[in-house]
Amino acid sequence: MRLFVASSFEHGFVENLRAIADYARANAERGAVKWVEPENFHITYAFLGDLGQSGAAAAAKGMEAGLDGVKAFRISSGGFGVFPSARRPSVLWVGIAEGAAGLREAAGKLAEGLAGAGLIYENRFEPHVTIGRVKGPLPENFIRRAADFASAKKAVSALSSVDLMESVLTPDGPAYRQVYSKKLL
């Protein structure tokens, strides 16, 4: 099982992300970006990779321990950006404004819990939602135009659970299935 740990959003927040992605799609060259389907929008805390049932059980145990006592909180959408740089963009994302500190704190506690359960992964958490993966050249001023649009589109969502997800790769893109969920207080 290809596993990752993530949180999803309330409907209004997803619709806001969809509007930003639709605007960006309309301003990009056809085929230049592989767009994330709105039902797959999420914040990823940790990509754990290929693990069997015992690895999934260890991840659930680590999530329980690490997130014990963490309370639900609100987040708001932030700006638009790219990884790794504007000169060589490979990922298009929408950032998190309000709640970014809470996400970092939760990610840190989660990392401790997962490490305590014997799971090792690359821990480079940055609060963002991936909306697309760049496959070809983007038009001049694309990033600035998308950033201007995203800055005018704000939404909020409660963040009330952290989920262990399985990613199944299909010809149409990844399909996600929840394996375990840790509800926040």
C-alpha positions in Angstrom: 0.0 0.0 0.0 1.3 3.5 -0.9 0.4 5.5 2.2 0.4 9.1 3.2 -1.0 11.2 6.1 -3.2 14.1 5.2 -6.2 16.3 6.1 -9.1 17.2 3.8 -11.4 20.2 3.8 -15.0 21.4 4.1 -16.9 21.8 0.8 -16.6 25.6 0.6 -12.9 25.5 0.9 -12.6 22.9 -1.9 -14.8 25.0 -4.1 -12.5 28.0 -3.5 -9.5 25.8 -4.5 -11.4 24.6 -7.6 -12.0 28.2 -8.6 -8.3 29.0 -8.3 -7.3 25.9 -10.2 -9.9 26.6 -12.9 -8.6 30.2 -13.3 -5.0 28.8 -13.5 -6.1 26.1 -16.0 -7.7 28.7 -18.3 -4.5 30.7 -18.3 -2.1 27.8 -18.9 -1.2 26.1 -22.2 -3.2 23.0 -22.8 -1.3 20.0 -21.5 1.2 22.1 -19.6 -0.1 21.0 -16.2 -1.5 17.8 -14.8 -4.3 19.2 -12.6 -5.3 17.6 -9.3 -9.0 16.6 -9.2 -10.9 18.7 -6.6 -11.9 15.6 -4.7 -8.2 14.9 -4.2 -7.3 18.3 -2.7 -5.7 17.8 0.7 -2.8 18.8 2.9 -0.1 16.2 3.1 1.8 15.9 6.4 3.8 12.8 5.5 4.3 10.5 2.5 5.2 7.1 4.0 5.6 5.2 0.8 4.9 1.5 0.2 4.0 -0.2 3.5 2.1 -3.4 4.2 -0.6 -4.0 6.8 1.9 -3.9 9.7 3.2 -0.6 8.4 -0.3 0.8 8.2 -1.0 -0.4 11.8 2.2 1.3 13.0 1.2 4.5 11.2 -2.2 4.5 12.9 -0.5 3.9 16.3 1.9 6.7 15.6 -0.9 9.0 14.6 -2.8 8.2 17.8 0.2 8.9 20.0 1.5 12.0 18.2 -1.9 13.7 17.8 -3.2 12.9 21.3 -4.6 16.1 22.7 -4.4 18.1 19.5 -7.5 20.2 19.0 -9.4 21.0 15.8 -8.8 24.4 14.4 -9.6 26.6 11.4 -7.5 27.4 8.4 -7.8 29.9 5.6 -6.5 29.8 2.1 -3.5 31.9 1.3 -1.5 32.9 -1.8 -0.6 31.0 -4.9 2.9 29.7 -5.5 5.2 27.1 -7.1 7.8 24.6 -6.0 10.8 24.6 -6.3 11.1 28.0 -8.0 9.5 30.4 -10.4 12.3 29.7 -12.9 11.7 25.9 -12.8 8.2 25.3 -11.5 7.1 21.7 -11.0 4.3 22.0 -8.5 1.5 24.7 -8.4 0.0 25.2 -5.0 -2.3 27.3 -2.8 -0.9 28.2 0.6 -2.5 28.4 4.0 -2.7 31.8 5.7 -4.6 31.5 9.0 -3.9 28.2 10.7 -0.4 27.6 9.2 1.2 27.6 12.7 -1.4 25.1 13.9 -0.6 22.9 10.9 3.1 23.1 11.6 2.6 22.2 15.2 0.3 19.2 14.3 2.9 18.1 11.7 5.7 18.2 14.3 3.7 16.2 16.8 2.7 13.7 14.1 6.4 13.3 13.1 7.3 12.5 16.7 4.5 9.9 16.9 5.3 8.3 13.6 9.0 8.1 14.5 8.1 6.6 17.9 6.2 3.9 15.9 9.3 3.2 13.9 8.3 5.0 10.7 10.9 7.0 8.9 10.1 9.5 6.1 11.3 12.7 4.6 9.9 15.4 6.9 9.8 18.7 5.0 6.3 19.9 5.8 5.1 23.2 4.3 1.4 24.1 4.7 0.0 24.1 1.1 -2.4 22.3 -1.2 -1.1 21.0 -4.5 -3.4 22.0 -7.4 -1.3 20.9 -10.3 2.0 19.4 -11.5 3.8 21.3 -14.3 4.6 19.1 -17.4 5.5 21.9 -19.9 6.2 25.6 -20.3 3.9 28.1 -18.6 2.9 31.4 -20.3 4.8 34.6 -19.4 3.3 36.2 -16.2 1.2 33.0 -15.5 2.4 32.8 -11.9 1.7 36.5 -11.2 -1.8 36.4 -12.7 -2.7 33.2 -10.8 -1.3 34.7 -7.6 -3.3 37.9 -8.1 -6.5 35.9 -8.6 -5.8 33.6 -5.6 -5.1 36.6 -3.3 -8.7 37.8 -4.0 -10.2 34.4 -3.3 -10.3 33.5 0.4 -12.0 30.6 2.1 -11.9 29.0 5.5 -12.3 25.4 6.7 -12.3 23.5 9.9 -9.5 21.0 10.2 -10.9 18.3 12.4 -9.1 15.1 11.5 -5.9 13.7 10.2 -6.2 10.7 8.0 -4.0 7.8 6.9 -4.7 7.5 3.1 -3.8 4.9 0.5 -2.9 6.1 -2.9 -3.7 3.7 -5.7 -2.2 4.7 -9.0 -4.5 4.3 -12.0 -4.2 5.4 -15.7 -6.6 8.2 -14.9 -4.5 9.4 -11.9 -4.4 8.5 -8.2 -7.4 7.2 -6.4 -7.4 7.7 -2.6 -8.9 5.5 0.1 -9.0 6.3 3.8 -7.3 3.6 5.9 -7.6 5.3 9.3 -8.7 8.6 10.7 -7.7 10.4 13.9 -10.3 12.9 15.0 -9.0 16.0 16.6 -10.5 17.2 19.9 
